[in-house]
């Protein structure tokens, strides 16, 4: 009997521990609006609402995974694209953030009360570093250089409510985007590329966990004569 039938006991680990490969596109952020605060809840009511909301989202996403085929093959672009499609369906039905949306939301909530542009950029840098994101394009340094230039022209620190000063800074950021070949109309394409990278990384982690699970079982006496199967032949839906 192949080891695929013995993986059920390991399914929670296989399906529950994918690491997400974060990618930072370093696109100058124009989001300065403040979000309206949610009404405060107290004690058990808040905990109950959070639990019910998370439970509902989890069950909705799980229902998608039960219906859609996922092939654990990170080296196959078609399998990666299919996995990304399934994840997108699950997110949309469960009302969950995409990676790009999560980054945007983190920036909004972390920076909404920051009054000056320099502290804002420092907060972006901190978010990037703590999130394990990389600035491969070197845009971050360019943004700080642009701010330095604008503040020298203004002869004072740039505040975010300074419409004229912020307009000048945004013009400088547009020049950076142009230099790096980044166009705002291409943002959906960048987000799609990001999701494909994340999907590939998650499939690589799923493959690693599945292989480790089978190798661990094979070391046990009762499984030593079992033949390991190709992880591509596993149907994840059988373990949900």
Secondary structure as UniProt FT lines:
FT   HELIX           3..10
FT   HELIX           11..16
FT   HELIX           43..67
FT   TURN            74..75
FT   HELIX           77..94
FT   HELIX           99..111
FT   TURN            112..113
FT   HELIX           117..130
FT   TURN            131..132
FT   TURN            136..137
FT   HELIX           139..154
FT   TURN            160..161
FT   HELIX           163..180
FT   HELIX           184..186
FT   HELIX           187..218
FT   HELIX           221..223
FT   TURN            224..225
FT   HELIX           231..233
FT   HELIX           236..239
//
